[in-house]
């Protein structure tokens, strides 16, 4: 992934907008990565994937509840306390 400094990204913003249409671009500030710019299409794909994963996890939780595969919060806390001791 190509990276730019925050100053370069600011100075070359128009070019940056063109670059992110083909691949994400990292932005560094003070030598550390702080952001990634990507196209709106890539963002939409990422958001849709995240939503689909969340829905699948919720459905799995509902299936676990329906099948009786549940543990009370108190039981979980007690198990954790035992592991810490």
N, C-alpha and C positions, 0 to 999 in steps of 0.2 A: 504494500500500500504506500502510495506516495504521501509524504508529510510536508507540511509547511509550518513555518513559525507563525504566530498570531499576527505579527507585523506584516509578513509577506501576504498572508491571507487577506488582511485588510487592504493592503496596497493593490493586490491583484484579484480583487473580489469578482470582477467580471469573468476573468479567466478561470477562477475557482468554480464558478457556477457552471461553466462549460465542462471542466474536468470531472465534476461529480456526476455528470450525466453518463459517463462510461465506467467509473469506478469510484469507490469511497476515497476520501482524502482526509488524512489525519491532521490535526492542528496541535502544535506544541506551543507551550508558553513557558518561558524560563527553562527550556530544555526538557520539559515534562509533558507527556500527552494529556490534553485536556478535553478534546472533542474530536468527533469524526463527522464530516459532512458527507451526506449521500443524497442521491436523487430522491425525488418525491415518490417515484415508483418503487424504489427499493425500500423506502420507509413504509409504504403501504403494505408491501409483502411482509416485512418484519412485524408490523403491527398485527396483520392478519394471522401470522404464524403464532404469535404470542397469545392472541385471543383463542385460537384453536386449541393450543396446549392447555390454557386455563379451563376451557370448556370440558376438555377430556379429563382433566384432573377432578373437576367438580362431578362429572358423571361417574368417575371411579369412586369418589367418596359416597355418592348416593347409592351406588351398587353395594359398597361395603356396609352401609347402614342397613339397606334392605336385607342383606345376607347375615346380618348380626355380627359382622366383623368389626366390633367397636370396643374401645377401652375407655374407661372413665378417666377424666383429668386427674383425679386423686390417685388412681393406680399408676398412671404415667409418672406423676411427681414422685411417688414412693419408689418406683423403680430407679428413677434418676438419683434420688437420695442414696439408695443402696449402692449404686455404682460409684458415687463420689466418696463414700466411706472407705 
